[in-house]
Amino acid sequence: MKTIHSSADTKIDEFGFAAARVEHLLVQEISHRVNNELTSIIGFAVSIAGRSKSHEVKSALAEVTDILHRYAGVHRALQMPSHNEEIDASEYVGTLCHSLKRALLDPRGIELVLASRPFKLRSERCWKLGLIVSELITNSARHAFGNQVGTIMVTLHASESLAECGVRDNGVAQSAPKAGQGLKIIDALARDLGGTIIHEFAAEGATSILAFPIHNDAPFIDVKATRLGSARR
């Protein structure tokens, strides 16, 4: 049987590709602007500190500059890749976790533990995974511990076709937070990866588990069914 492709189908495909390309360019442009603005703010703070004769002002601005440098590191780690090539997902997430620890967790006395195994993943899928991990770690830091210290653990491993990432904390939040913009973005990114994510809240802390296929063209992954199947085996 012959498959006939009409000119309308071709135009739709071309339009979809062009729209995706424009979205990529917009994301890269916004990222570029944020990076430039952070650099400008850091330079401005350093300039004021250099002109000031006050030790207190110099000390305060040095602290502000250090914080800005740390958040700039997080921004660089989360930049959209310019080329969609295979990279080590474990190394990518490790770099991101290190940046988040320095910027967000160290000032709060929160420990971050990463347990991962190396595996290859396309850089664009790694980037989306990184956005999810960053949002989950940020949520834990903001909502799980109050003024207390604690630990966040990130796990990442893969089989031949399936990757699973977990973010767990030992905080005190025993009920699910309101579904704000952050959780909506997480769910949308999980679907875009062809996977799903579940969140569990208990007395011993919160757990989020993301499961997704390693390859773009793989079937949709249901994390609940995956976990049930693993438990039965």
One Martini backbone bead per residue (centre of mass of N, CA, C, O) as a GRO file, in nm:
protein
  233
    1MET     BB    1   0.096   0.037   0.023
    2LYS     BB    2   0.052   0.364  -0.029
    3THR     BB    3   0.202   0.664   0.085
    4ILE     BB    4   0.052   0.984   0.112
    5HIS     BB    5   0.197   1.308   0.076
    6SER     BB    6   0.109   1.614   0.126
    7SER     BB    7   0.164   1.951   0.110
    8ALA     BB    8   0.025   2.007   0.383
    9ASP     BB    9   0.203   1.821   0.555
   10THR     BB   10   0.469   1.962   0.490
   11LYS     BB   11   0.388   2.243   0.603
   12ILE     BB   12   0.337   2.149   0.891
   13ASP     BB   13   0.622   2.043   0.946
   14GLU     BB   14   0.766   2.312   0.886
   15PHE     BB   15   0.617   2.479   1.097
   16GLY     BB   16   0.701   2.312   1.347
   17PHE     BB   17   1.004   2.353   1.312
   18ALA     BB   18   1.003   2.664   1.315
   19ALA     BB   19   0.874   2.698   1.596
   20ALA     BB   20   1.094   2.546   1.753
   21ARG     BB   21   1.326   2.730   1.666
   22VAL     BB   22   1.214   2.990   1.790
   23GLU     BB   23   1.203   2.890   2.082
   24HIS     BB   24   1.505   2.838   2.110
   25LEU     BB   25   1.597   3.129   2.051
   26LEU     BB   26   1.446   3.262   2.287
   27VAL     BB   27   1.581   3.108   2.516
   28GLN     BB   28   1.871   3.194   2.442
   29GLU     BB   29   1.822   3.499   2.466
   30ILE     BB   30   1.735   3.509   2.761
   31SER     BB   31   1.989   3.377   2.873
   32HIS     BB   32   2.185   3.591   2.766
   33ARG     BB   33   2.064   3.832   2.921
   34VAL     BB   34   2.095   3.724   3.207
   35ASN     BB   35   2.401   3.694   3.196
   36ASN     BB   36   2.462   3.995   3.139
   37GLU     BB   37   2.318   4.110   3.392
   38LEU     BB   38   2.485   3.965   3.603
   39THR     BB   39   2.755   4.083   3.514
   40SER     BB   40   2.677   4.380   3.562
   41ILE     BB   41   2.608   4.362   3.864
   42ILE     BB   42   2.882   4.260   3.957
   43GLY     BB   43   3.044   4.500   3.844
   44PHE     BB   44   2.898   4.718   4.009
   45ALA     BB   45   2.969   4.610   4.294
   46VAL     BB   46   3.276   4.621   4.257
   47SER     BB   47   3.296   4.925   4.198
   48ILE     BB   48   3.178   5.029   4.465
   49ALA     BB   49   3.380   4.887   4.652
   50GLY     BB   50   3.634   5.034   4.533
   51ARG     BB   51   3.525   5.334   4.622
   52SER     BB   52   3.503   5.253   4.904
   53LYS     BB   53   3.597   5.325   5.261
   54SER     BB   54   3.418   5.102   5.374
   55HIS     BB   55   3.433   4.801   5.528
   56GLU     BB   56   3.132   4.723   5.540
   57VAL     BB   57   3.069   4.765   5.241
   58LYS     BB   58   3.280   4.574   5.123
   59SER     BB   59   3.177   4.320   5.270
   60ALA     BB   60   2.884   4.320   5.166
   61LEU     BB   61   2.955   4.321   4.857
   62ALA     BB   62   3.119   4.058   4.861
   63GLU     BB   63   2.879   3.881   4.939
   64VAL     BB   64   2.697   3.952   4.703
   65THR     BB   65   2.892   3.864   4.479
   66ASP     BB   66   2.909   3.568   4.564
   67ILE     BB   67   2.611   3.502   4.526
   68LEU     BB   68   2.594   3.579   4.226
   69HIS     BB   69   2.803   3.372   4.130
   70ARG     BB   70   2.641   3.124   4.219
   71TYR     BB   71   2.386   3.183   4.041
   72ALA     BB   72   2.541   3.188   3.775
   73GLY     BB   73   2.614   2.888   3.788
   74VAL     BB   74   2.324   2.786   3.764
   75HIS     BB   75   2.259   2.921   3.497
   76ARG     BB   76   2.477   2.772   3.331
   77ALA     BB   77   2.375   2.479   3.395
   78LEU     BB   78   2.070   2.570   3.259
   79GLN     BB   79   2.148   2.595   2.982
   80MET     BB   80   2.077   2.575   2.668
   81PRO     BB   81   2.167   2.379   2.429
   82SER     BB   82   2.320   2.411   2.105
   83HIS     BB   83   2.364   2.090   2.105
   84ASN     BB   84   2.231   1.758   2.019
   85GLU     BB   85   2.412   1.563   2.220
   86GLU     BB   86   2.584   1.321   2.371
   87ILE     BB   87   2.584   1.278   2.728
   88ASP     BB   88   2.654   1.277   3.064
   89ALA     BB   89   2.409   1.273   3.294
   90SER     BB   90   2.564   1.250   3.562
   91GLU     BB   91   2.754   1.491   3.518
   92TYR     BB   92   2.540   1.707   3.475
   93VAL     BB   93   2.390   1.674   3.749
   94GLY     BB   94   2.641   1.719   3.924
   95THR     BB   95   2.694   2.013   3.842
   96LEU     BB   96   2.419   2.122   3.927
   97CYS     BB   97   2.425   2.036   4.226
   98HIS     BB   98   2.673   2.201   4.301
   99SER     BB   99   2.548   2.479   4.235
  100LEU     BB  100   2.300   2.456   4.426
  101LYS     BB  101   2.455   2.418   4.686
  102ARG     BB  102   2.610   2.689   4.689
  103ALA     BB  103   2.355   2.884   4.651
  104LEU     BB  104   2.109   2.737   4.836
  105LEU     BB  105   2.215   2.530   5.074
  106ASP     BB  106   2.460   2.626   5.239
  107PRO     BB  107   2.321   2.879   5.380
  108ARG     BB  108   2.107   2.655   5.524
  109GLY     BB  109   2.246   2.370   5.599
  110ILE     BB  110   2.207   2.182   5.345
  111GLU     BB  111   2.226   1.870   5.228
  112LEU     BB  112   2.383   1.698   4.938
  113VAL     BB  113   2.300   1.390   4.772
  114LEU     BB  114   2.465   1.186   4.519
  115ALA     BB  115   2.328   0.905   4.322
  116SER     BB  116   2.508   0.772   4.039
  117ARG     BB  117   2.504   0.663   3.692
  118PRO     BB  118   2.637   0.626   3.402
  119PHE     BB  119   2.484   0.789   3.108
  120LYS     BB  120   2.339   0.842   2.802
  121LEU     BB  121   2.224   1.170   2.676
  122ARG     BB  122   2.064   1.400   2.541
  123SER     BB  123   2.110   1.732   2.596
  124GLU     BB  124   1.808   1.821   2.590
  125ARG     BB  125   1.716   1.608   2.801
  126CYS     BB  126   1.908   1.697   3.022
  127TRP     BB  127   1.797   1.981   3.055
  128LYS     BB  128   1.510   1.895   3.142
  129LEU     BB  129   1.604   1.735   3.383
  130GLY     BB  130   1.745   1.976   3.526
  131LEU     BB  131   1.489   2.148   3.567
  132ILE     BB  132   1.351   1.946   3.753
  133VAL     BB  133   1.567   1.916   3.972
  134SER     BB  134   1.584   2.214   4.048
  135GLU     BB  135   1.286   2.249   4.138
  136LEU     BB  136   1.287   2.027   4.359
  137ILE     BB  137   1.515   2.141   4.533
  138THR     BB  138   1.389   2.417   4.580
  139ASN     BB  139   1.132   2.317   4.720
  140SER     BB  140   1.272   2.181   4.958
  141ALA     BB  141   1.427   2.430   5.065
  142ARG     BB  142   1.157   2.605   5.113
  143HIS     BB  143   0.943   2.368   5.258
  144ALA     BB  144   1.080   2.129   5.444
  145PHE     BB  145   1.261   2.287   5.699
  146GLY     BB  146   1.256   2.573   5.750
  147ASN     BB  147   1.500   2.638   6.011
  148GLN     BB  148   1.621   2.371   5.937
  149VAL     BB  149   1.807   2.109   5.889
  150GLY     BB  150   1.921   1.884   5.613
  151THR     BB  151   1.835   1.640   5.347
  152ILE     BB  152   1.919   1.586   5.004
  153MET     BB  153   1.834   1.332   4.759
  154VAL     BB  154   1.993   1.216   4.458
  155THR     BB  155   1.882   1.001   4.193
  156LEU     BB  156   2.056   0.818   3.912
  157HIS     BB  157   1.933   0.590   3.661
  158ALA     BB  158   1.978   0.312   3.415
  159SER     BB  159   1.884   0.140   3.153
  160GLU     BB  160   1.853   0.077   2.827
  161SER     BB  161   1.554   0.267   2.818
  162LEU     BB  162   1.549   0.367   3.129
  163ALA     BB  163   1.492   0.645   3.342
  164GLU     BB  164   1.571   0.741   3.692
  165CYS     BB  165   1.455   1.005   3.918
  166GLY     BB  166   1.535   1.119   4.253
  167VAL     BB  167   1.377   1.328   4.516
  168ARG     BB  168   1.480   1.365   4.859
  169ASP     BB  169   1.356   1.434   5.193
  170ASN     BB  170   1.380   1.510   5.568
  171GLY     BB  171   1.136   1.668   5.625
  172VAL     BB  172   0.806   1.816   5.747
  173ALA     BB  173   0.634   1.784   5.494
  174GLN     BB  174   0.307   1.603   5.487
  175SER     BB  175   0.195   1.780   5.251
  176ALA     BB  176   0.081   1.894   4.971
  177PRO     BB  177   0.135   2.136   4.779
  178LYS     BB  178   0.043   2.370   4.592
  179ALA     BB  179  -0.029   2.395   4.251
  180GLY     BB  180   0.198   2.552   4.102
  181GLN     BB  181   0.404   2.651   3.855
  182GLY     BB  182   0.633   2.450   3.914
  183LEU     BB  183   0.466   2.181   3.895
  184LYS     BB  184   0.364   2.231   3.608
  185ILE     BB  185   0.642   2.231   3.476
  186ILE     BB  186   0.728   1.950   3.562
  187ASP     BB  187   0.498   1.795   3.420
  188ALA     BB  188   0.558   1.903   3.134
  189LEU     BB  189   0.850   1.794   3.115
  190ALA     BB  190   0.784   1.498   3.159
  191ARG     BB  191   0.604   1.471   2.907
  192ASP     BB  192   0.827   1.566   2.704
  193LEU     BB  193   1.000   1.298   2.784
  194GLY     BB  194   0.779   1.056   2.809
  195GLY     BB  195   0.687   1.086   3.112
  196THR     BB  196   0.665   1.059   3.473
  197ILE     BB  197   0.543   1.198   3.794
  198ILE     BB  198   0.580   1.150   4.146
  199HIS     BB  199   0.432   1.237   4.472
  200GLU     BB  200   0.546   1.206   4.817
  201PHE     BB  201   0.403   1.231   5.156
  202ALA     BB  202   0.565   1.226   5.480
  203ALA     BB  203   0.706   1.218   5.792
  204GLU     BB  204   1.005   1.162   5.648
  205GLY     BB  205   0.909   1.304   5.379
  206ALA     BB  206   0.988   1.374   5.042
  207THR     BB  207   0.894   1.229   4.711
  208SER     BB  208   1.040   1.216   4.378
  209ILE     BB  209   0.949   1.042   4.066
  210LEU     BB  210   1.126   0.994   3.761
  211ALA     BB  211   1.016   0.859   3.440
  212PHE     BB  212   1.208   0.787   3.133
  213PRO     BB  213   1.306   0.777   2.823
  214ILE     BB  214   1.604   0.795   2.655
  215HIS     BB  215   1.440   0.810   2.395
  216ASN     BB  216   1.233   0.995   2.198
  217ASP     BB  217   1.083   0.730   2.039
  218ALA     BB  218   0.968   0.620   2.285
  219PRO     BB  219   0.754   0.511   2.489
  220PHE     BB  220   0.549   0.580   2.723
  221ILE     BB  221   0.588   0.649   3.075
  222ASP     BB  222   0.475   0.481   3.373
  223VAL     BB  223   0.574   0.509   3.692
  224LYS     BB  224   0.369   0.336   3.844
  225ALA     BB  225   0.395   0.078   3.673
  226THR     BB  226   0.701   0.046   3.706
  227ARG     BB  227   0.704   0.013   4.019
  228LEU     BB  228   0.511  -0.228   4.037
  229GLY     BB  229   0.682  -0.420   3.863
  230SER     BB  230   0.934  -0.415   4.046
  231ALA     BB  231   0.793  -0.520   4.306
  232ARG     BB  232   0.702  -0.800   4.187
  233ARG     BB  233   1.004  -0.891   4.117
   0.00000   0.00000   0.00000
